[in-house]
Amino acid sequence: MLKWDDNHYPANNARLIDMLLDTDEPLKNITEETQELFNQIYQPLKPQTTTQKRKLQEKFWSLISTDFTIDDNKEIGFQTEGNQIYPYWKTELDRQYDRLQKVTGNYISVTQFGARGDGKTDSTAAFKRAFGNGGKKIFVPEGVYLVKGLKLPSWTLLIGAGKGKAVIRLHDDAPRRRTLLANKNPISGNRNISVEGLTLDWNIERLKPGQKSATGNNFSSCLTYANVQNGWVKNVEAINPGLHCFDISSSFYSYAGDGTKAKGGSSSIWLDQVSGYGFGDDGVTTHHSDNIFISNSHFRDPGGRSHKEGFSNSNGFEIDDGSRNVWLTNNSSTRCFGGVEIKAHATSSAAAGVHISGHLSVNDNRAFNFRHIGHHHEDDEESKSAYSITAQKLVAIHPVHTQLYKNSSPRALVVSGYRNVAVNHFLFAGDPHYDYRNETATSVQFRAANVALANGRIQGFRSAKTDLTIASGEKNVRNVLVQNVHSYHSASELLDLGKDDSTVQINNILRAEI
């Protein structure tokens, strides 16, 4: 069984992914190929009308919600420069960061305002004095600073001496619902905030043993940006949050139904080289927000304490309810329920317009999991929002069973309910000595449509029944393209199709023993 060092350095992810894929093909070429593949399977969005009455709970949430519209755009929106890849809007975000640097001026140490990094003194008031009304560049020297929760005003740059050196820790007396670090005005909104070079410790040890770690909605996290325009999180570690390590969110979560999103979402946010472990729910998550870029980051070993034991879908990276236009590049995850989960709850809109370039998953239960809960089965209403995912350079190494979600079978990839999905250049590698219990390694299922899997290798799932299952049928999966997919030393069957394979196109698939 492959094990991953807890000290994994995610800045190496791009190199590791290329090494495992055994490729030196220019990134620009792969990205153009992915765009062509997406164009090939793409079908225009069809307006959806609901046939179900809105529930009382959905009516309540509608007070803080608005319509969820999808940008029906065939362009992925990645730009490449050599080995670098980023979304088209990052250039403007970089300009805003330069403005933040100029506005905040010279560094001022938080110790000048009375903060003490001795791990004993309550420094909440000192940080508050340092932040003032914003326009400050606050430096946090080495040490452990206890606080009862911090609120960042607009035009603030908070920078520490580095991960593991400058630690901000939640005070033992902080309530369970408290978020360690958040923006000051989640209702009216904030702009141009950056947090860098810190370890954020939610101090889960202050809770009673076995106590549920989160209180609901978007509280109990290490860092939350709610209703923030232009935000950055760089080189920050988050430890043992009750809910999420990092939550890019709206003023509040909303569950007003598919086709809606919460008001007050965040926009234009970049997280780079962030990491975390012990999270009660997810490592990094996004809700009801637009234009988010997550790069060179790593999450591992969730605690899962915000869920009932054995039913914790704690993901390394979760692109969740009402998110639009999210880009993920060269990230990694290990020993999570999902490495990358793109999804929504039944009573919210699915994340749409999500693009992945490079992800390394090791020992996650579901390495890549794309689904809209509650919109899968024949008698469910078809999702109005689950559209448009592109994913290239995916690596799933040894998916395994997990105590987080005890009845979940290991999979390298699951696509459920989403339409217009292109997956290009992948390696799905099972452990040939592991018991996969006659399940499938990869699955396209539950009313997914317009899905392409191309230029991939599946290997090592010796005890699985099939490498790839496509549940094709009139009221199930339709319009699937599988091309240049090879299976080596793996399941007894490469491909298992459903009742109606007339809409499945297969080109150049190969199964071989080595």
N, C-alpha and C positions, 0 to 999 in steps of 0.2 A: 504494500500500500504506500503510495506516494505521500510524503509529509512535507509541509511547507514551513520554513523557518519563520517564527513570529516577527523577526526583524526585517522582513522583506522590504526592499527599497523600490517604491513604484516608479521612480524616474527611469528605471531599467526596463519597464514593461514593453516599450516599443521594440527594443532589441530582442527581448525574450520571445515575444510573439512572432517576430520574423524568423527567429531561429527555429522555433517549433513548427512553424508553417513551412520551413525550408524554402523561403522565397527571398529573392533580391529584386523582385519586380518593382519598378518605381511606384511610389504611392499614388502619384497622379494617374498612372495607367489603370491601377486597380479601382480607383475611385470613378474614373470614366466608365470602366467596365460595369461597375455596380449601377451607375446611372442608366446605362443602356439596358441592363437587366430589369431594372425597375420600370423603365419605359415599356418594355416588352410585355410585362404582365399587368400593367396599370389599367384600371377601369375607372372612369369618372365617378365621383360621389353621386349617390342617388338620394334625393330628398326623402327623409323618413317621416312618417306621421305615426303618432302613438295611437294604439288601440286600447291602452290600459288607462283606467282612471288614476289620477294622482292621489296617493295616499295622504292621510292627515299629516304624517311626519314630513313628507315631501313639501306639502303646502307651507309648513312652518319654516323649513329651510329656504324656501323660495323668497323669503323676505330679505335674505342677504345674498341672493343669487341673480345671475343674468344669463342670457342665452350663450351657449357654447357653439361657436362657429369654427369650421375647419377651413384652413387655407388649402384649397384644392390645387396644389402646386406640384408639378412633376419634378421640379428641380430639387435636388438634395440640399444644396446650399453650403457644401463644404468647399473651402479653398485650400489649395496645397502649395507649399513652397519647400521643395526638397523633401525632407522627411517630416516636415511639420504640416499639420492639418488643423483647420479651425473653421468655425462658422463665419459666414459672410459679414455678420454684424459686429464681429470682434474689433474691427478697426475703429469703429466709433466708440466702443467701450474702452479701448486703449486711450483714446483721446480724453475720455472722461476721467480716467485714472490720472493722466497728466494734470488735469485741472485740480483733482483732489490733492495731489502732491503740492501744487502751488498754493492752494487756498489754506492748507493746514500748516504751512510754514515749517519752522524748525522743531526738532524733537523736544518734548518736555517729559521728564521722567515722572511716573506716577508717585514715586517716593517723595517728590517735592510737595505733594499734597497730603502726605501723612501715611501712605500705604506702606505696609511692612510685609516682606516676603518671608516671614518666620514660621508660617504654617500654624500660627496661633491667633494672631490679631485679626479682628474683623475689619477688613479694608474697604467695605462697601461705600462708606461715606467719602473716603479718600478718592476712589475712582469717580464717584459722582461729581466731586469738586473738579477733578481733572478734566472730565468731559465737558463740563459747563453746558453751553448751548451749541456746541459744535465748533467747527473750524479749527480743530486741534489735532496735532500728531502726537499721540501719547505712547511713550516707551515703557515697557514692563521689563525691568531687569531680572536676572536670575533669582529664583526663589519660589515659594509656594504662598499664594495670596488667597486668603479666605474671603468670600463674599456671599451675600444672600440673594444674588441676582443682579445683573447689570443691564442698563438700558442705554443704547448708543444713539445719540442724536445724529442728524444729517451732517455731512461733511466732517466725518471723523475717521481717522486712521489710527487703529490700535495695533501696535506691533511689539512683539516680545523678543526676548533674547534667543528664542528657538524652541522647537519641540523638546520636551523633557527638561528644559532649562527654566523657562518661565511658565509656571503652572498657576492657573486660576481655578480654585476649587470651591465647590458649593459648600457653604457653612452647614454644620450639623443641624442647626435650627431652621434651615430653609424648608418650607413645606414641599410635599411630594409633587405638587403641580408646578413648581417653580422651574422655569427655563434659566439656565446659567447665564447665557448671553443672548440678547435680543435687541432689535431696533426699538427706539423710544416710542414711536407713534404708529402702531399697526393699523389704526383706523384711518387716520388722515394721510399716513404714508411718510416715508423717509427716502432720501436719495444720497448717493455717493458715500458709501460706508465700506471700509476695508478692515479685515481682521487678519493678522499675519503672525507667523512665528511663535505660536503658543501651544501649550497643552491645556485642554479644557476637561476638568475632572468633575463629573456630576455628583460624585460621592454617594454611590448607591449603598455604601456600607452603613449610611445613617438610617436606612430603612430596616424594618424588622425582617428576620429571615422568612423567606417565602412570600412576603408581601408583594402584591402586584405593584409594578414599578411606575405606572403612568395613570393619570387621572382622566384622560379623555381629551378629544380635539387636539389642538396643536400646542400642548403644554408638555413640560417634563423633558425637554431636549437639552443638549449641550449648546447648540447655536440655532436660532431661528431668525430668518429674514422673512418678515410678513409685511407685504405691501411696500417693498423696497425697489426703487428704480436705480439701477447701476450699483452693483455690489460685488465685492471680491472677498474670497476666503483663500488664503495662500499659506501652505506649509503649516497647517494646523492639525493637531491630533485631538480626538475626542474620546473620552474614556467612560464606559459604563453609564450612558444616559438611560433615564427611565423610559424614554420613547426613542428618539432618533439622535444620532450624532449631529447631523446637519439637516435642517428642514428649510427648503426654499418654498415659501408658502404664501397663502392669502391671509387676510385679517383673521378669518376663522375657516375651518373646513366646512363644506356644505354637501348635503345629500338630498338635493331638490329633484333628483332624477336625471336620467340620461338626456343629453341635450342642453344641460345647464352647467354653469360653473360659478364658483363663489366670486363675489365682488372683492376688490382690493388685493388682486394678485401681484406678485413680484414680477420684475422684467429686467432683462439684461444683467445676468448674474454669472460670474465665473468662479468656479472652485478648482484649484490646482494644487496637486500634491497634498491633498487632505487624506486623513486616515483615521481609523477608529476600531474599537472592539468592545464587546460586552454590552452592546446596545439592546434595549428592551424590545425594539421593533426593527428599524432599518438603520443601515449605516448612513447613507445619504438618500433623501427622498425629496420629491417635488410634488406640489399640489397647486392646481388652479393658477399656474404661473407660466410665463412665456419667455422664450429666448434665454435658455440656460445652457451653459457649457461646463462640463465636468471632465477634467483631464488628469492623467498621471496619478491616480488616487487608488487607495487600497483599503478594503474593509474585511475583517475576519472575526470569527468566533463570537457570534451574538449570544447574549444571555437569554433573550426571549421572554423576559419576565413581564412584559406588558400584555401577554396573551395567557390563555389557559394552558397549563402544562401539556405538552404533546400536540398542540395545535398552533404553533408559532411559525407564521410565514415571515420570518425575519430575513430580509434580503440585504445583500451588500449594497446594491444600487436599486432603488425603486423609483420608477417614473410613474406617478400615480394620478389620481383623479384630476381631470380638467387641465392637465399639463399640455402645452403646445410648443412645438419647435424646440426640442431638447437635443443637444449633441453630446456624445460621450466618446472620448478618445483615449486609448491606451491605459485603461484602468484594469484592476485585478481584484479578485475576491477569493476567499477560501473558507470552507466549513460553514457556509451560510445555508439557509433554505434555498433561496434563489441567488445566483450570482448577479444577474441583471433581470429584474422583473418589470415589464411594461404592462400596466394594468389599470383597472378601476374597479371600485365596488359596484354592485348592481344599481344603486341609486345615485350614481354620479356618471359623468362623461369619462370615457376612456382617454388616456393620453394619446395624442395624435401628432404625427410629424416628428418621430423620434429617429435619430440617426446615430449608429455606432460605427466607429472605425477603430478596431483593436480592443479586444478584451480577453483577459486570461483568467479562467475560472479553474480552481483546483479544489476538488473534494466538496463542491457544493452539491446539494441534492438535485436541484433543477438549475443547471448552469445558466440557461437562457429561457425565460418563461414569459410568453406574451399572451395575455388573456383579458377578457372583460367578463368578470364574474356575473352570473345571473343572466347572461345572454348567450348561452351555449347550446341548450337543448332545443329539440324540435318545437316544444310548446312555449319556449321563451320568446320574448320579443327580440327581434334582431337589433343588434347594437346600432345606434345612430352615429356613433363617434369613433369606433375602433378602426382607424384607417392609418395607413402610411407609416411603415417602418422599413428602414434600410439598415443592414448590418453587414459589415465586411471585416475580415481578419478576426474571426471568432475562434478561440481555442478553449475547449472544455476537456480538462484532464481528470479522469477517474471520478465521475459522479458517484455519490454513495448515499445510503440510507442515513437518516438523521433522527436523533431524539427530539429535535425541535418540532418536527411534524412526522409523527411516528408511522403513519400509514401512507406516506407519499413515496412513490417509486422513483428511483434515480433516473433522470433523463438529461441528455445533453441539450436538447432543444424541444420546446413545446410551443406550438402556435395554435391558439384557440380563439375563434371569433373575430380575429383581425382580418382585414382585407387590404390588398396592396402591400405585400411584404416581400422584400428581396433580400436573400442571404447569400453572400458571395465570399468565396475563399474561407474555408473553415477546416478545422481539425477537431473531431470528436473522438477522444481516446478513452476507452474503458480500461479497467484493470482486468486482464485476462484471468486472474485468480480470484476475482470477486464474484459473489453470488448475486446476479441480477434477476434471479427468480423468474426466468422465462418471460420477462416483460420486454418492452421495446426501448431502444436507445433514443430514438428521435420520433416525434409525433407531430403531424399536422391534423388537427381534429376540430370537432365542435364548431362547425359552420364557418371555418376559415375559408377565405377565397382569394384568388389572384395572388398566389404564393409561388415564389421561385427559390429553389435551392440549387446552387451551382458551384462547381469548382471546389469540391470538398472531399475529405477523406474521413472515413469512419473505421475505427479499428479497436480491437481488444475487448469487445462486448461478447465474450465467448459464451456466457451462460444466459444471454438475452435471447428472446425468440426471434426478433427482427431488429435490423439496424434502423429502418425507417418505416413507419406506418402512416399511411394517408387514408383517412376515413372518408373516402369519396362517396358521394351519394346525392340524390336529388335535393334533400333537405339537410345536407351535411356539407362536407368539403367539396369545393368545385374550383375548376380552373387553376391547376397546379402544374408547374414546370420543374422537372428534375433533370439536370444535365451535368455531365462530367463529375459524377459522384462515384467514388471507388471505395470498396469495402475490403479490408485486409485482416485476416486472422480474427474474424469477428463472429457475429451471430449466424445461425444456420440459414437464415433468410435475409437477403439484403432489403427487399421491398415487399410490403404487404398492402394491397389496395382494398378499398371498400366495395360496396355493392355495385357501384357504377363508376367505372374507370374511363368513361368516354371523354371526360374533361381533364384527364391527367396526361400530360405529354412527357415522354421519357426519351432522353437522348444520351447515349454513351454512358451507361452505368456498368460497373464491373465489380464482380466479387471474386476474390482470390485468396488462397492460403499461402502464407509465407513462412 
